[in-house]
Amino acid sequence: MHSRTMNIYAGRGPGRHRDTWGIRQQLDLAGVSMAEVGRRLGMTPQAVSDTVRGVRNNRRVLRYLLEDLVIPAEMLSLPEDMCAKEEV
C-alpha cells in the first residue's frame, strides 16, 4: 500500500517514516486542517504540524489522527509504545 520511505525532514525514530503527504491528503478528505486538529486538542497548530511532518511524536495528536480521523497506522509510523497497543 504505502512504501516506508525516509522523511528527510524528520528527526530520528518512527517519525522519519511518516507519510506526511498521505496524512495531509487524509486531513483534506476529512475536511479538517492541522489548525483545526490543534483547536480540538487544545494545542498549537505548530505542534500538530511537527507531529505530521515527523519532527515530533506527540501521542495526543497521533492518537487523534488514528482513532478519531481513522488515518491508517502505517501512514502515521507510530512509536513502538503505541504499536504495542494496536496489536492487542
N, C-alpha and C positions, 0 to 999 in steps of 0.2 A: 504494500500500500504506500507507505512513506519510507523513503530512504533515510538512513541515520547519518546525514551529512553533518559536518562540523560547522558550527556557527562561529565564524572567526571573530565576531564582536563580543562574544560571551567570555566569561571567565572560565575557571576550572569547574569540574563537576558536571552533573547531569544537564545543566542549562546550556552547555556547549552543543548539545544535540537537539535543542528545542527548535521546532518548526515555526519560526517567527511569522513567516508569511501565511502559512496554513492557519495559525491561530488568528491572525488578523482577518483572514477570509471568513473564518467561522464567526468571529465577532460581527463582521459586516452582515453575514447571513442572518444572524440573530437580531440585527438592528441595534446593537449595543456598542458604544465606544469605550475605549480604555478609560476615559474620564468618567463615564457613567459607572463602570465597574468600580472605580475608585470611590465615587459618591456612595454607592450601595454598601461598600465595605468600610466606609469612613476613613479612607486612605487617600494619599495624594495620587494624581494621575501618573506622576513620575515613578512611584513605587510599582504601580501596575505595569507601566511600560518597561521598567527594568526587569521585571519578572518575565514578561512576554518575550523580551529580547534575550533572556538567559543570563543577564548580568547578575540578577538576584534569584533566589529560590524562595520567595515569600509563600509560606504554606497556606495562608488565608486566601491569597489570590489564586494559587494553583488549585486548591480545593473548590473554590467558587467556579473556576473555569471547568473543572472536571465534573462536578456534581450538579451545579445549577445550570450551566450553559451546555453541558454534555459534550465538551470538546474531548476527543479521544486521547487517552493516556499516552499513546505513542507519539502524538504531536507535542505533548507537554514535556516529555522526557523527565518524568518525575524523579525526585530524590529517592534514594533507597528506602528511607523510613516511610515514605508514602506508598511505595510499590508494594511493600510487605502487607499493608492494609488492603490493597487492591486485590491481592491473591486470595485472601481469606474469604 
